[in-house]
Amino acid sequence: MAQKLPVKEKVGYALGDMAANFVFQFMIALQLDFYTHTFGLTPAQAGTMLGVVGLGVAVLNPVMGVIADRTNSKWGKFRPWILWSALPFGIIGVLTFTTPDLGLGAKVIYAWVTYTALRVVYIINNVPYASLTAVMTEDPDERTSISSYRQIAANLAGLIIASFVIPLVGILGQGNDARGYQLTMGLLSVVSVIFFVVTFLVTKERIQPDPQQKTSLAQDISDLFGNKAFIMLFMVTLFYFTAILIRGNVMLPYFRFVSGQVNVYAWFNGFGLGSLLLGVAFSTPVSIRMGKLRLFQASMILTGLFSMLLYVLPRRGRSRSSPRNRCASSRSACRARSCGP
């Protein structure tokens, strides 16, 4: 008879995804706006960096999977990486959202180094974390239950980031956004490190590989990339997360410069993530009725249609902080700022 996992272990495991999503959702929602509005990079500099680093570190996911699978310690294969990466995860998160007092060239280098380090440490932490469910239990129903706890925790983290971070940046920064971002990420990083440690402490790796089993790294890689289903899912996941990152990073600038109502951003994201939580709650019965493939296809079509509706939303005026508005205020000021006619 398959062993039922205690609720405490499921909750403890889910806290690990909440911890990771405090930083991941922060990156999705605020990274581009932080770099262009607070840090001092141009949109081209920030966009190039986010794109190049994002695509570059994607290849590290299977590499980290191979490394974790071949890890042998008294704590197991995957749990140690959650513990080992916890503190670096927190420290690098704070450094990434710190604005140093440097020249533009040095700041560009600082941004590339810290952002790349954050994406790498995220992979080092998240790939073993995601793999942990496979060795916690053999029961497929229990694995589904673990994933449900994890999904709820991740979406709650997204809801917290979307609803409270912008006001928190203002409160902690007291008019200094750079200080506000640093302190906000510092607070979230402390909580994340604690949650990672809890995940490490309360979870167990019950499924152990056969000690006589011999594996070949070359054969594993060959089998992986020779699997058409894996390649297709990899490409779908790549495009899906690319869309999420693009949409997430442009929403705050949209509300700041196009809508002119930056305070509405928290409500917009809070409503969206609240709806996501509702969707998670109904996903299992709907997938049983429709089938997982048809549900996925329908959800992707609806996501695309609703995203396209953003293009037809009316503009309600530009933010006062918009460079175009500032230049339009007077011709002499426009010439002084070299904004053009």
Secondary structure as the mmCIF struct_conf table of DSSP 4:
data_model
#
loop_
_struct_conf.conf_type_id
_struct_conf.id
_struct_conf.beg_label_comp_id
_struct_conf.beg_label_asym_id
_struct_conf.beg_label_seq_id
_struct_conf.end_label_comp_id
_struct_conf.end_label_asym_id
_struct_conf.end_label_seq_id
HELX_LH_PP_P HELX_LH_PP_P1 ALA A 2 PRO A 6
HELX_RH_AL_P HELX_RH_AL_P1 VAL A 7 ASP A 33
HELX_RH_PI_P HELX_RH_PI_P1 PHE A 34 PHE A 39
HELX_RH_AL_P HELX_RH_AL_P2 PRO A 43 ALA A 58
TURN_TY1_P TURN_TY1_P1 VAL A 59 VAL A 59
HELX_RH_AL_P HELX_RH_AL_P3 LEU A 60 ASP A 69
TURN_TY1_P TURN_TY1_P2 ARG A 70 ARG A 70
TURN_TY1_P TURN_TY1_P3 LYS A 74 TRP A 75
BEND BEND1 LYS A 77 PHE A 78
HELX_RH_AL_P HELX_RH_AL_P4 ARG A 79 THR A 96
TURN_TY1_P TURN_TY1_P4 PHE A 97 PHE A 97
BEND BEND2 ASP A 101 ASP A 101
HELX_RH_AL_P HELX_RH_AL_P5 LEU A 104 SER A 131
TURN_TY1_P TURN_TY1_P5 LEU A 132 LEU A 132
HELX_RH_AL_P HELX_RH_AL_P6 THR A 133 MET A 136
BEND BEND3 GLU A 138 GLU A 138
HELX_RH_AL_P HELX_RH_AL_P7 PRO A 140 GLY A 173
TURN_TY1_P TURN_TY1_P6 GLN A 174 GLY A 175
HELX_RH_AL_P HELX_RH_AL_P8 ASP A 177 VAL A 202
TURN_TY1_P TURN_TY1_P7 PRO A 211 GLN A 212
HELX_RH_AL_P HELX_RH_AL_P9 LEU A 217 PHE A 225
TURN_TY1_P TURN_TY1_P8 GLY A 226 GLY A 226
HELX_RH_AL_P HELX_RH_AL_P10 LYS A 228 PRO A 253
HELX_RH_PI_P HELX_RH_PI_P2 TYR A 254 SER A 259
BEND BEND4 GLY A 260 GLY A 260
TURN_TY1_P TURN_TY1_P9 VAL A 262 ASN A 263
HELX_RH_AL_P HELX_RH_AL_P11 VAL A 264 MET A 290
HELX_RH_AL_P HELX_RH_AL_P12 LYS A 292 MET A 308
HELX_RH_3T_P HELX_RH_3T_P1 LEU A 309 VAL A 312
HELX_LH_PP_P HELX_LH_PP_P2 LEU A 313 ARG A 315
TURN_TY1_P TURN_TY1_P10 ARG A 320 SER A 321
HELX_RH_AL_P HELX_RH_AL_P13 PRO A 323 ALA A 328
TURN_TY1_P TURN_TY1_P11 SER A 329 SER A 329
HELX_RH_AL_P HELX_RH_AL_P14 ARG A 331 ALA A 336
TURN_TY1_P TURN_TY1_P12 ARG A 337 SER A 338
#
